[in-house]
Amino acid sequence: MTEPTAQDHANAATRQAIADKFRREYVLAESLACSVFGPGWKPTGYNYLVEKDAEDEARRTNTKPPAAATVISATKDGKKRHFRVETMTECDTPEAGFGGMLLEPHPTKGFEHRGQWCRIHRYSLCWGCFEADYRPASAEKLAEMRAKREEKAVEKEAAGSLFADVIRAEGPARKGRNR
């Protein structure tokens, strides 16, 4: 078995931090769903609106834009319901939960089409899901998967080569390969 490298340990720690964040988000959404609908409702996903200006800024700064409005969907016994987070009120559909915000025109941005100025929507509609059961791989498992990938790469390079035995003997440690 291949021993985990420092990079394997760092990757495992990053994956665990992501799993912890996913779990916190799910627990919060579940508690909100239970406070609106009662016990037993499990969140399945969410839709949210992001203001175009905030979205543009987030692209420039490589950050996550804040949600202007969020609707969470939850299920129980095969039935699906939705609620708006900011008002904690039930809505028929995610689109209905956003009301007029969904198609609200941007006050300044737009484009010209056939000589006429057309304003774009002020908000972008985005969606996400909850992954409460994400179980990240351990550093040992990541090392094992890396070793299998490297072994397959060596076999692929060795296949059909006049120097297959040399390539296999050098293994993945050989530098300068075109993989």
C-alpha positions as CSV (number, residue, x, y, z in Angstrom):
1,M,0.0,0.0,0.0
2,T,1.2,3.5,-0.8
3,E,1.8,5.8,2.1
4,P,-0.2,9.1,2.0
5,T,1.9,12.2,1.1
6,A,1.6,15.6,2.7
7,Q,-0.6,16.6,-0.3
8,D,-2.9,13.6,0.4
9,H,-3.3,14.8,4.0
10,A,-3.9,18.4,2.9
11,N,-6.5,17.2,0.3
12,A,-8.3,15.0,2.8
13,A,-8.4,18.0,5.3
14,T,-9.8,20.3,2.6
15,R,-12.5,17.7,1.6
16,Q,-13.4,17.2,5.3
17,A,-13.8,21.0,5.7
18,I,-16.1,21.0,2.7
19,A,-18.1,18.1,4.1
20,D,-18.5,19.9,7.4
21,K,-19.7,23.0,5.6
22,F,-22.3,20.9,3.6
23,R,-23.5,19.4,6.8
24,R,-23.9,22.8,8.6
25,E,-25.9,24.1,5.6
26,Y,-28.1,21.1,5.6
27,V,-28.8,21.2,9.4
28,L,-29.7,24.9,9.1
29,A,-32.0,24.3,6.1
30,E,-33.6,21.4,7.9
31,S,-34.3,23.5,11.0
32,L,-35.8,26.3,8.9
33,A,-38.0,23.8,7.0
34,C,-39.2,22.3,10.3
35,S,-40.0,25.7,11.6
36,V,-42.1,26.6,8.5
37,F,-43.7,23.2,7.7
38,G,-43.4,21.2,10.9
39,P,-41.3,18.1,11.8
40,G,-40.1,15.6,9.2
41,W,-39.5,17.8,6.2
42,K,-36.1,17.3,4.6
43,P,-34.5,20.0,2.4
44,T,-33.6,18.9,-1.1
45,G,-32.3,22.0,-2.7
46,Y,-32.6,25.8,-3.0
47,N,-33.0,28.5,-5.6
48,Y,-31.5,31.9,-5.0
49,L,-31.3,35.3,-6.8
50,V,-28.0,37.1,-7.1
51,E,-27.8,40.7,-8.1
52,K,-26.0,41.1,-11.5
53,D,-23.7,43.8,-10.1
54,A,-22.7,41.6,-7.1
55,E,-22.2,38.7,-9.5
56,D,-19.9,40.7,-11.7
57,E,-17.9,41.8,-8.6
58,A,-17.7,38.2,-7.4
59,R,-16.2,37.1,-10.8
60,R,-13.6,39.8,-10.6
61,T,-12.6,39.0,-6.9
62,N,-13.2,35.2,-7.1
63,T,-15.6,35.2,-4.2
64,K,-19.2,34.0,-3.7
65,P,-21.8,36.6,-4.3
66,P,-24.5,37.2,-1.6
67,A,-28.0,35.9,-2.2
68,A,-30.6,38.6,-2.6
69,A,-33.4,36.1,-2.0
70,T,-33.5,32.4,-1.3
71,V,-36.3,29.7,-1.7
72,I,-35.7,26.3,-0.1
73,S,-37.5,23.2,-1.3
74,A,-38.2,20.3,1.1
75,T,-39.9,16.9,0.8
76,K,-41.9,14.6,3.1
77,D,-43.7,11.4,2.2
78,G,-43.2,12.2,-1.6
79,K,-44.7,15.7,-1.3
80,K,-42.6,18.8,-2.1
81,R,-43.1,22.2,-0.6
82,H,-41.2,25.5,-0.9
83,F,-40.6,28.5,1.3
84,R,-38.9,31.9,1.1
85,V,-36.1,32.1,3.7
86,E,-36.2,35.9,4.2
87,T,-39.9,36.0,5.1
88,M,-40.3,32.3,6.3
89,T,-43.4,32.0,4.2
90,E,-44.6,29.1,2.0
91,C,-44.9,29.5,-1.7
92,D,-46.3,27.3,-4.5
93,T,-43.1,27.3,-6.5
94,P,-39.6,28.7,-6.2
95,E,-40.5,31.2,-9.0
96,A,-43.6,32.4,-7.0
97,G,-41.4,32.8,-3.9
98,F,-39.3,35.4,-5.7
99,G,-42.3,37.3,-6.9
100,G,-41.5,40.4,-9.0
101,M,-37.8,40.2,-8.2
102,L,-37.4,37.3,-10.7
103,L,-38.1,39.4,-13.8
104,E,-37.2,42.9,-12.4
105,P,-35.3,44.9,-15.0
106,H,-31.8,46.2,-14.2
107,P,-31.9,50.0,-13.7
108,T,-28.9,50.7,-15.9
109,K,-27.7,47.6,-17.8
110,G,-29.0,46.3,-21.1
111,F,-28.3,45.9,-24.8
112,E,-29.5,47.2,-28.1
113,H,-31.6,44.9,-30.2
114,R,-32.8,46.1,-33.7
115,G,-32.3,49.7,-32.6
116,Q,-34.3,49.3,-29.4
117,W,-32.7,49.4,-25.9
118,C,-33.6,46.3,-23.9
119,R,-32.8,46.1,-20.2
120,I,-31.5,42.8,-18.7
121,H,-32.9,41.3,-15.6
122,R,-31.5,42.7,-12.3
123,Y,-31.0,39.3,-10.8
124,S,-29.6,36.0,-11.9
125,L,-31.4,32.8,-10.9
126,C,-29.1,30.2,-9.4
127,W,-29.7,26.8,-7.8
128,G,-28.0,24.5,-5.4
129,C,-28.5,21.2,-3.6
130,F,-27.9,19.9,-0.1
131,E,-25.4,17.1,0.4
132,A,-25.8,16.1,4.0
133,D,-24.3,12.6,3.4
134,Y,-21.0,13.6,1.7
135,R,-18.3,11.4,3.2
136,P,-14.9,12.5,2.0
137,A,-12.1,10.0,1.3
138,S,-9.3,9.7,3.9
139,A,-5.7,10.5,3.1
140,E,-5.0,6.7,2.9
141,K,-7.8,6.2,0.4
142,L,-6.6,9.2,-1.7
143,A,-3.1,7.7,-1.7
144,E,-4.5,4.4,-2.8
145,M,-6.5,6.1,-5.7
146,R,-3.4,8.1,-6.7
147,A,-1.3,4.9,-6.9
148,K,-3.9,3.2,-9.1
149,R,-4.0,6.2,-11.4
150,E,-0.3,6.3,-11.7
151,E,-0.1,2.6,-12.3
152,K,-2.7,2.8,-15.1
153,A,-0.7,5.7,-16.6
154,V,2.5,3.7,-16.6
155,E,0.7,0.7,-18.2
156,K,-0.8,2.9,-20.9
157,E,2.6,4.4,-21.7
158,A,4.2,0.9,-21.7
159,A,1.6,-0.6,-24.0
160,G,3.0,-1.1,-27.4
161,S,6.4,0.4,-26.5
162,L,9.7,-1.3,-27.4
163,F,10.9,-0.3,-23.9
164,A,7.8,-1.5,-22.0
165,D,9.9,-3.3,-19.3
166,V,12.1,-0.2,-18.7
167,I,9.0,2.0,-18.5
168,R,7.3,-0.4,-16.0
169,A,10.5,-0.6,-13.9
170,E,10.9,3.1,-13.7
171,G,7.2,3.5,-12.8
172,P,5.5,6.8,-12.1
173,A,8.7,8.3,-10.7
174,R,10.2,8.9,-14.1
175,K,9.9,12.6,-15.0
176,G,9.3,14.2,-18.4
177,R,6.6,11.9,-19.7
178,N,3.9,13.2,-21.9
179,R,0.8,12.0,-20.1
